[in-house]
Every structure is written in structure tokens, then in C-alpha cells.
Amino acid sequence: MAYEIGTADGYTDLLERLKDFISDPTRIIGDHPNMDELEAIDDILQSGEASQAWTVDRWTDDRDSSGDGEIEMIAHGPGSGGADEIYVGVDTVSDSGNDWYNWRLMGMTGYADVALANMPGMIGGRLPRMLMYNHTLPIRYWFLGNGRRFVVVAKVGSVYECCYLGFALPYGLSTQFPYPLVVGGSACPGTTAADNRHSSTAADHRAFPNPYSYTEGSLGTGVFDSGSDPSNNYGTLRVLEGTVWVKVRNKSGTSSYYLENINWPYISHRYGSIPTNYWSLRLRENIDGSYPVFPIITMLQTPTKHIYGELQGCFAVPGFGGIVAEDTFTVNGDTYIAFPIVPTAERSDWWAIKKE
């Protein structure tokens, strides 16, 4: 594992820092301004282990001298043993007139010198997003990564945006799960400018650990997000099941609580007309005041029924005991950092990354 903590100048500088984090294991404190902590992506490897650094296949930087402009990145990770090719992408999109600045998050099965929409196995549909600031405003960030996946948390004002790009830890053999790719964000493309801003109060402004999804309609901007979406792939968490991208949703636009493809332990169960979330009602801090942590497990019912696997390095933590954003706590010698899932987090709306 590796991590980096610092402060970026807006959403494009944040993406440049992420590129360097995943692809350059020789970085040191000071390579970027306001980098507070760094464990480079190869620092903790033992002799003889494969490099965990990612390869950047495409980096298109259209920023001008003032910092305005967009970036596009496609990269692939080597996996734990260096034999995999795990393809993901991020591009920046914005509307300065309506004051919104976003990352769009992608997954694919390969790379070709073609437009993003035509990449092999491209996720398609409406892409998960992170809603952020332009280049003139600071964004506090936390990166966590290895050769299989990386996680980003970005503090935008008082809101915590996040993403997960790369492999899950599958519950099965590599022959059963040859390419367990996950694309998770903290928002969906909105129908209004307000819905695309970091200040959005829309229901789909919800982080991937407890994901949200609409099921129909047409909205958004850009080649991936415009027009109708017959596949109904519209959500903050999507996984590649075989050759099919499926949405994972604990809540949706057509039902307050959903029981199909879900993330445990956040999912609620409905008794009659009363939704009961055992996570929020039953779990709380330990007797000694410490916090219990639980793996976040993706479970699928369609297109096939099975337990997909864990979101590596991401954990559910109950919001009892006065937990607040950026709380750092230790469990069995491991350090965790807590973040809210939604801007107005209640006691069931918390998760944590493991810093290692």
C-alpha cells in the first residue's frame, strides 16, 4: 500500500498529483507544494516483489498558462504480482458559467489510440463523478493506492468527495473473477447546474460505499452522459460482471431502499412500509470507546447471484460516539481515517480508509 496527504490547487492540479502518485515511485515530499505526508507507492515493497507503479497510457493536458482547461488520463495498474493490466481513466469536465468542475470516472478492459467512448470495454452510460472546485481554490486530499486500485478522498469546502478505481478483492479464484473492475464515485451527472456543483443537495450526491442510482431518464453533458441511457447504467458505483457493467445501489431514484446489487453492511431491509437499517440502529462504538470497522462487501443478484468481493482498504464504521470527519483511530495497530458518505451525515453515513 501507499498513501499521500496534501492540498491541491483545484480539480486539475489534484488530477496531476494523482497521476504522479500512482506512476512515480521516486517522488519525495516537496515534489508538489503542500504535500504533508507521503509513503511512495513502492516504498514498502520487499526485495523481489513486483513494482506497484501504474503506467500512464494517455495524459492530455489542455490547460493554458492561467490554469484554465481540461485534463484526460488513462492508466493501467500491474496488479499485486505485476502480471495484470487494470485499465481506468479520469477526465475533467466543467462549466465555468454555471460554476461547476467535475472529475468523470471510467473503467475499461484495454487501451487503444481512440476516443474515450470507443475504448475497449468502456464503462459507457452516465459516468460516476466527483464534484470539485476550479483551479483557484484549495482541495485537501487523501490518496491510497497499490498496483490493484487507488482511492481518492477530496475535501471540497465542507464536503468530502471520493472515488475508487481498480480491482476489488474478489471472493473467488482468478478464473471465476478474472477482471473484477470497480468504478466508484460520489455523484452522478445532474440535470441542473446546482446538481453538478460540490454544494449539491441532490439525493445522488452520495459516496460509493453506500451507493445511489437512478434507473431511467436522460440528462447530463458530454459524450458519455448525454441522451437516453437504455442500459440504465447510472450510479455512483459500477462493477464489471463478466463483460457487462452493472450498477450497485443501496438507494435509488425509484425506491428509497433497494435489494438487488448492494454494498454490505449499509443496505437497509424493509418490513412492510418501514425501512429498517440495522447498521444505523444496532452498531455503535466498542465498550472501550474505540470504533469497530467492517469490510465493505459488494453483493450481486443480477446478472448472476454471488458475493463479488471487498472494496480494498475501505471500511464501514458506525457514526456513534461523536465521530467527526477526518478522525484518525487505531484498530489492531492499523490506522484508519473516517469520512462522511453524504454532506449531512447521520450515524449510518460513515466510512474509513486504512492508512498503510
TILUM-460834 format. One record per residue (C-alpha): x, y, z; residue in three letters. Coordinates in nm, 3 decimals, padded with zeros to 5 digits, always signed. Layout:
% residues N
- X / Y / Z / ALA $
...
END
This chain:
% residues 356
- +00.000 / +00.000 / +00.000 / MET $
- +00.095 / +00.362 / -00.030 / ALA $
- -00.058 / +00.692 / +00.067 / TYR $
- -00.023 / +01.064 / +00.017 / GLU $
- -00.187 / +01.353 / +00.202 / ILE $
- -00.173 / +01.715 / +00.094 / GLY $
- -00.354 / +02.015 / -00.051 / THR $
- -00.403 / +02.073 / -00.426 / ALA $
- -00.495 / +02.387 / -00.619 / ASP $
- -00.829 / +02.280 / -00.758 / GLY $
- -00.951 / +01.982 / -00.955 / TYR $
- -00.692 / +01.980 / -01.234 / THR $
- -00.392 / +02.009 / -01.001 / ASP $
- -00.545 / +01.726 / -00.796 / LEU $
- -00.553 / +01.500 / -01.103 / LEU $
- -00.191 / +01.583 / -01.187 / GLU $
- -00.091 / +01.490 / -00.830 / ARG $
- -00.285 / +01.164 / -00.861 / LEU $
- -00.102 / +01.082 / -01.185 / LYS $
- +00.231 / +01.132 / -01.011 / ASP $
- +00.120 / +00.935 / -00.706 / PHE $
- +00.026 / +00.622 / -00.899 / ILE $
- +00.301 / +00.633 / -01.163 / SER $
- +00.614 / +00.777 / -01.000 / ASP $
- +00.751 / +00.574 / -00.705 / PRO $
- +01.054 / +00.803 / -00.671 / THR $
- +00.859 / +01.107 / -00.554 / ARG $
- +00.960 / +01.281 / -00.233 / ILE $
- +00.800 / +01.540 / -00.009 / ILE $
- +00.820 / +01.870 / -00.194 / GLY $
- +00.767 / +01.738 / -00.546 / ASP $
- +00.434 / +01.918 / -00.520 / HIS $
- +00.365 / +02.212 / -00.287 / PRO $
- +00.167 / +02.144 / +00.029 / ASN $
- +00.236 / +01.772 / +00.039 / MET $
- +00.221 / +01.684 / +00.409 / ASP $
- +00.267 / +01.307 / +00.417 / GLU $
- +00.395 / +01.056 / +00.163 / LEU $
- +00.455 / +00.682 / +00.151 / GLU $
- +00.559 / +00.629 / -00.211 / ALA $
- +00.390 / +00.350 / -00.400 / ILE $
- +00.696 / +00.121 / -00.395 / ASP $
- +00.847 / +00.223 / -00.060 / ASP $
- +00.711 / -00.067 / +00.142 / ILE $
- +00.779 / -00.347 / -00.107 / LEU $
- +01.017 / -00.622 / -00.008 / GLN $
- +01.308 / -00.723 / -00.228 / SER $
- +01.197 / -00.923 / -00.530 / GLY $
- +00.835 / -00.806 / -00.534 / GLU $
- +00.689 / -00.655 / -00.848 / ALA $
- +00.656 / -00.280 / -00.883 / SER $
- +00.320 / -00.137 / -00.780 / GLN $
- +00.354 / +00.169 / -01.002 / ALA $
- +00.090 / +00.231 / -01.270 / TRP $
- +00.166 / +00.309 / -01.633 / THR $
- +00.007 / +00.624 / -01.775 / VAL $
- -00.114 / +00.536 / -02.125 / ASP $
- -00.261 / +00.878 / -02.207 / ARG $
- -00.216 / +01.218 / -02.049 / TRP $
- -00.379 / +01.504 / -02.238 / THR $
- -00.334 / +01.839 / -02.066 / ASP $
- -00.517 / +02.129 / -02.230 / ASP $
- -00.460 / +02.383 / -01.953 / ARG $
- -00.335 / +02.724 / -02.059 / ASP $
- -00.089 / +02.949 / -01.875 / SER $
- -00.365 / +03.073 / -01.643 / SER $
- -00.457 / +02.718 / -01.543 / GLY $
- -00.785 / +02.702 / -01.734 / ASP $
- -00.854 / +02.393 / -01.943 / GLY $
- -00.918 / +02.022 / -01.902 / GLU $
- -00.713 / +01.703 / -01.848 / ILE $
- -00.765 / +01.344 / -01.957 / GLU $
- -00.580 / +01.047 / -01.805 / MET $
- -00.586 / +00.676 / -01.883 / ILE $
- -00.361 / +00.441 / -01.686 / ALA $
- -00.321 / +00.073 / -01.610 / HIS $
- -00.205 / -00.099 / -01.296 / GLY $
- +00.010 / -00.414 / -01.276 / PRO $
- -00.186 / -00.588 / -01.000 / GLY $
- -00.021 / -00.735 / -00.692 / SER $
- +00.214 / -00.964 / -00.880 / GLY $
- +00.289 / -00.750 / -01.182 / GLY $
- +00.104 / -00.971 / -01.430 / ALA $
- -00.226 / -00.782 / -01.456 / ASP $
- -00.332 / -00.488 / -01.673 / GLU $
- -00.604 / -00.296 / -01.489 / ILE $
- -00.733 / -00.007 / -01.700 / TYR $
- -00.904 / +00.301 / -01.559 / VAL $
- -00.944 / +00.663 / -01.659 / GLY $
- -01.032 / +01.009 / -01.530 / VAL $
- -01.110 / +01.322 / -01.722 / ASP $
- -01.208 / +01.668 / -01.604 / THR $
- -01.522 / +01.844 / -01.726 / VAL $
- -01.653 / +02.184 / -01.628 / SER $
- -01.894 / +02.467 / -01.695 / ASP $
- -01.739 / +02.790 / -01.568 / SER $
- -02.053 / +02.987 / -01.649 / GLY $
- -02.254 / +02.764 / -01.416 / ASN $
- -01.965 / +02.729 / -01.169 / ASP $
- -01.919 / +02.351 / -01.165 / TRP $
- -01.597 / +02.149 / -01.203 / TYR $
- -01.602 / +01.769 / -01.203 / ASN $
- -01.398 / +01.452 / -01.245 / TRP $
- -01.557 / +01.180 / -01.458 / ARG $
- -01.452 / +00.827 / -01.363 / LEU $
- -01.403 / +00.539 / -01.605 / MET $
- -01.308 / +00.176 / -01.635 / GLY $
- -01.219 / -00.027 / -01.944 / MET $
- -01.070 / -00.362 / -02.043 / THR $
- -00.785 / -00.234 / -02.258 / GLY $
- -00.630 / +00.066 / -02.427 / TYR $
- -00.632 / +00.186 / -02.788 / ALA $
- -00.543 / +00.516 / -02.951 / ASP $
- -00.907 / +00.614 / -02.995 / VAL $
- -01.158 / +00.849 / -02.835 / ALA $
- -01.255 / +00.767 / -02.477 / LEU $
- -01.603 / +00.648 / -02.571 / ALA $
- -01.450 / +00.387 / -02.806 / ASN $
- -01.202 / +00.232 / -02.561 / MET $
- -01.224 / -00.148 / -02.528 / PRO $
- -01.484 / -00.244 / -02.267 / GLY $
- -01.551 / +00.121 / -02.180 / MET $
- -01.796 / +00.166 / -01.893 / ILE $
- -02.039 / +00.375 / -02.103 / GLY $
- -02.366 / +00.525 / -01.987 / GLY $
- -02.355 / +00.804 / -01.731 / ARG $
- -02.025 / +00.808 / -01.550 / LEU $
- -01.977 / +00.836 / -01.174 / PRO $
- -01.828 / +01.173 / -01.080 / ARG $
- -01.652 / +01.374 / -00.815 / MET $
- -01.779 / +01.733 / -00.774 / LEU $
- -01.499 / +01.979 / -00.703 / MET $
- -01.352 / +02.330 / -00.718 / TYR $
- -01.179 / +02.505 / -01.008 / ASN $
- -00.804 / +02.563 / -01.014 / HIS $
- -00.814 / +02.876 / -00.799 / THR $
- -00.938 / +02.707 / -00.480 / LEU $
- -00.762 / +02.460 / -00.244 / PRO $
- -00.866 / +02.095 / -00.211 / ILE $
- -00.739 / +01.887 / +00.079 / ARG $
- -00.681 / +01.528 / -00.039 / TYR $
- -00.600 / +01.175 / +00.071 / TRP $
- -00.463 / +00.919 / -00.177 / PHE $
- -00.442 / +00.547 / -00.101 / LEU $
- -00.309 / +00.302 / -00.358 / GLY $
- -00.127 / -00.006 / -00.477 / ASN $
- -00.092 / -00.188 / -00.808 / GLY $
- -00.452 / -00.313 / -00.796 / ARG $
- -00.650 / +00.001 / -00.722 / ARG $
- -00.641 / +00.354 / -00.585 / PHE $
- -00.877 / +00.554 / -00.368 / VAL $
- -00.911 / +00.934 / -00.356 / VAL $
- -01.082 / +01.145 / -00.091 / VAL $
- -01.103 / +01.519 / -00.160 / ALA $
- -01.229 / +01.783 / +00.082 / LYS $
- -01.415 / +02.045 / -00.120 / VAL $
- -01.531 / +02.313 / +00.120 / GLY $
- -01.703 / +02.108 / +00.390 / SER $
- -01.792 / +01.821 / +00.153 / VAL $
- -01.587 / +01.501 / +00.111 / TYR $
- -01.581 / +01.371 / -00.245 / GLU $
- -01.428 / +01.031 / -00.321 / CYS $
- -01.356 / +00.765 / -00.579 / CYS $
- -01.242 / +00.403 / -00.610 / TYR $
- -01.077 / +00.291 / -00.936 / LEU $
- -00.937 / -00.058 / -00.994 / GLY $
- -00.990 / -00.414 / -00.876 / PHE $
- -01.196 / -00.528 / -00.581 / ALA $
- -01.067 / -00.810 / -00.359 / LEU $
- -01.282 / -01.084 / -00.514 / PRO $
- -01.432 / -01.369 / -00.316 / TYR $
- -01.323 / -01.636 / -00.563 / GLY $
- -01.047 / -01.763 / -00.788 / LEU $
- -00.895 / -01.562 / -01.070 / SER $
- -01.068 / -01.800 / -01.311 / THR $
- -01.401 / -01.704 / -01.156 / GLN $
- -01.325 / -01.332 / -01.133 / PHE $
- -01.061 / -01.261 / -01.399 / PRO $
- -01.124 / -00.885 / -01.412 / TYR $
- -01.315 / -00.762 / -01.101 / PRO $
- -01.306 / -00.396 / -01.200 / LEU $
- -01.479 / -00.130 / -00.987 / VAL $
- -01.557 / +00.233 / -01.069 / VAL $
- -01.697 / +00.428 / -00.776 / GLY $
- -01.758 / +00.799 / -00.723 / GLY $
- -01.962 / +01.030 / -00.505 / SER $
- -02.213 / +01.180 / -00.750 / ALA $
- -02.400 / +01.124 / -01.076 / CYS $
- -02.425 / +01.383 / -01.357 / PRO $
- -02.709 / +01.616 / -01.266 / GLY $
- -02.994 / +01.773 / -01.458 / THR $
- -02.914 / +02.123 / -01.330 / THR $
- -02.602 / +02.324 / -01.262 / ALA $
- -02.673 / +02.302 / -00.889 / ALA $
- -02.667 / +01.922 / -00.909 / ASP $
- -02.319 / +01.928 / -01.065 / ASN $
- -02.166 / +02.157 / -00.802 / ARG $
- -01.989 / +02.030 / -00.492 / HIS $
- -02.265 / +02.201 / -00.291 / SER $
- -02.530 / +01.975 / -00.448 / SER $
- -02.804 / +01.858 / -00.211 / THR $
- -02.938 / +01.606 / -00.465 / ALA $
- -03.005 / +01.253 / -00.339 / ALA $
- -02.744 / +01.112 / -00.577 / ASP $
- -02.464 / +01.312 / -00.412 / HIS $
- -02.364 / +01.002 / -00.215 / ARG $
- -02.029 / +00.826 / -00.190 / ALA $
- -01.962 / +00.481 / -00.335 / PHE $
- -01.953 / +00.289 / -00.002 / PRO $
- -02.331 / +00.341 / +00.027 / ASN $
- -02.413 / +00.397 / -00.342 / PRO $
- -02.705 / +00.560 / -00.517 / TYR $
- -02.853 / +00.509 / -00.863 / SER $
- -03.129 / +00.634 / -01.088 / TYR $
- -03.288 / +00.381 / -01.322 / THR $
- -03.415 / +00.581 / -01.617 / GLU $
- -03.430 / +00.920 / -01.788 / GLY $
- -03.188 / +01.127 / -01.994 / SER $
- -02.965 / +01.406 / -01.870 / LEU $
- -02.614 / +01.538 / -01.842 / GLY $
- -02.341 / +01.670 / -02.070 / THR $
- -02.064 / +01.514 / -02.272 / GLY $
- -02.035 / +01.206 / -02.490 / VAL $
- -02.087 / +00.961 / -02.205 / PHE $
- -02.362 / +01.146 / -02.022 / ASP $
- -02.595 / +01.284 / -02.289 / SER $
- -02.911 / +01.141 / -02.441 / GLY $
- -03.112 / +00.842 / -02.330 / SER $
- -02.947 / +00.557 / -02.148 / ASP $
- -03.119 / +00.229 / -02.240 / PRO $
- -02.876 / +00.030 / -02.028 / SER $
- -02.988 / +00.227 / -01.722 / ASN $
- -02.626 / +00.238 / -01.607 / ASN $
- -02.643 / +00.543 / -01.390 / TYR $
- -02.499 / +00.533 / -01.042 / GLY $
- -02.218 / +00.618 / -00.804 / THR $
- -02.083 / +00.258 / -00.804 / LEU $
- -02.047 / +00.028 / -01.102 / ARG $
- -01.873 / -00.310 / -01.131 / VAL $
- -01.774 / -00.521 / -01.430 / LEU $
- -01.955 / -00.854 / -01.408 / GLU $
- -01.804 / -01.071 / -01.681 / GLY $
- -01.836 / -00.843 / -01.982 / THR $
- -02.132 / -00.642 / -01.852 / VAL $
- -02.119 / -00.325 / -01.644 / TRP $
- -02.379 / -00.333 / -01.366 / VAL $
- -02.481 / -00.071 / -01.114 / LYS $
- -02.462 / -00.124 / -00.740 / VAL $
- -02.713 / +00.071 / -00.538 / ARG $
- -02.834 / +00.071 / -00.182 / ASN $
- -03.076 / +00.352 / -00.269 / LYS $
- -03.229 / +00.454 / -00.599 / SER $
- -03.445 / +00.711 / -00.771 / GLY $
- -03.743 / +00.478 / -00.789 / THR $
- -03.727 / +00.321 / -00.444 / SER $
- -03.591 / +00.460 / -00.120 / SER $
- -03.426 / +00.126 / -00.041 / TYR $
- -03.307 / -00.134 / -00.287 / TYR $
- -03.236 / -00.506 / -00.253 / LEU $
- -03.058 / -00.611 / -00.573 / GLU $
- -02.687 / -00.533 / -00.625 / ASN $
- -02.579 / -00.378 / -00.297 / ILE $
- -02.293 / -00.294 / -00.061 / ASN $
- -02.298 / -00.459 / +00.281 / TRP $
- -02.330 / -00.355 / +00.564 / PRO $
- -02.512 / -00.035 / +00.468 / TYR $
- -02.811 / -00.192 / +00.294 / ILE $
- -03.149 / -00.146 / +00.460 / SER $
- -03.427 / -00.403 / +00.484 / HIS $
- -03.793 / -00.318 / +00.455 / ARG $
- -04.059 / -00.454 / +00.690 / TYR $
- -04.393 / -00.350 / +00.544 / GLY $
- -04.366 / +00.022 / +00.480 / SER $
- -04.094 / +00.082 / +00.742 / ILE $
- -03.730 / +00.073 / +00.628 / PRO $
- -03.502 / -00.065 / +00.897 / THR $
- -03.129 / -00.017 / +00.868 / ASN $
- -02.962 / -00.249 / +01.117 / TYR $
- -02.632 / -00.078 / +01.051 / TRP $
- -02.758 / +00.252 / +01.189 / SER $
- -02.980 / +00.111 / +01.462 / LEU $
- -02.767 / -00.166 / +01.609 / ARG $
- -02.396 / -00.094 / +01.564 / LEU $
- -02.202 / +00.156 / +01.767 / ARG $
- -01.863 / +00.216 / +01.929 / GLU $
- -01.692 / -00.053 / +02.137 / ASN $
- -01.713 / -00.062 / +02.515 / ILE $
- -01.367 / +00.095 / +02.544 / ASP $
- -01.472 / +00.381 / +02.316 / GLY $
- -01.284 / +00.257 / +02.009 / SER $
- -01.452 / +00.213 / +01.672 / TYR $
- -01.522 / -00.126 / +01.511 / PRO $
- -01.454 / -00.149 / +01.138 / VAL $
- -01.617 / -00.379 / +00.883 / PHE $
- -01.519 / -00.465 / +00.526 / PRO $
- -01.741 / -00.311 / +00.258 / ILE $
- -01.866 / -00.609 / +00.057 / ILE $
- -02.033 / -00.586 / -00.284 / THR $
- -02.306 / -00.845 / -00.337 / MET $
- -02.473 / -00.910 / -00.674 / LEU $
- -02.809 / -01.058 / -00.763 / GLN $
- -02.810 / -00.968 / -01.132 / THR $
- -02.693 / -01.073 / -01.383 / PRO $
- -02.574 / -01.359 / -01.159 / THR $
- -02.604 / -01.418 / -00.785 / LYS $
- -02.283 / -01.416 / -00.584 / HIS $
- -02.074 / -01.219 / -00.338 / ILE $
- -01.843 / -01.012 / -00.558 / TYR $
- -01.578 / -00.909 / -00.305 / GLY $
- -01.443 / -00.632 / -00.082 / GLU $
- -01.352 / -00.274 / -00.168 / LEU $
- -00.987 / -00.295 / -00.067 / GLN $
- -00.874 / -00.055 / +00.204 / GLY $
- -01.229 / +00.080 / +00.255 / CYS $
- -01.428 / +00.005 / +00.569 / PHE $
- -01.763 / +00.077 / +00.726 / ALA $
- -01.754 / +00.243 / +01.066 / VAL $
- -02.056 / +00.335 / +01.281 / PRO $
- -02.118 / +00.702 / +01.349 / GLY $
- -02.190 / +00.668 / +01.718 / PHE $
- -01.955 / +00.803 / +01.981 / GLY $
- -01.909 / +01.150 / +01.840 / GLY $
- -01.714 / +01.055 / +01.530 / ILE $
- -01.627 / +01.352 / +01.307 / VAL $
- -01.474 / +01.390 / +00.962 / ALA $
- -01.100 / +01.317 / +00.944 / GLU $
- -01.100 / +01.139 / +01.280 / ASP $
- -00.797 / +00.912 / +01.300 / THR $
- -00.821 / +00.596 / +01.510 / PHE $
- -00.630 / +00.271 / +01.553 / THR $
- -00.758 / -00.088 / +01.540 / VAL $
- -00.511 / -00.372 / +01.599 / ASN $
- -00.220 / -00.146 / +01.514 / GLY $
- -00.371 / -00.021 / +01.187 / ASP $
- -00.459 / +00.348 / +01.140 / THR $
- -00.793 / +00.450 / +00.989 / TYR $
- -00.927 / +00.789 / +00.879 / ILE $
- -01.304 / +00.846 / +00.892 / ALA $
- -01.512 / +01.037 / +00.636 / PHE $
- -01.884 / +01.108 / +00.587 / PRO $
- -02.069 / +00.943 / +00.297 / ILE $
- -02.312 / +01.232 / +00.243 / VAL $
- -02.275 / +01.605 / +00.317 / PRO $
- -02.530 / +01.585 / +00.603 / THR $
- -02.409 / +01.259 / +00.754 / ALA $
- -02.613 / +01.076 / +01.016 / GLU $
- -02.487 / +00.790 / +01.228 / ARG $
- -02.510 / +00.534 / +00.945 / SER $
- -02.331 / +00.757 / +00.692 / ASP $
- -01.964 / +00.699 / +00.773 / TRP $
- -01.675 / +00.505 / +00.623 / TRP $
- -01.297 / +00.493 / +00.667 / ALA $
- -00.980 / +00.426 / +00.470 / ILE $
- -00.695 / +00.224 / +00.618 / LYS $
- -00.365 / +00.412 / +00.607 / LYS $
- -00.090 / +00.161 / +00.538 / GLU $
END
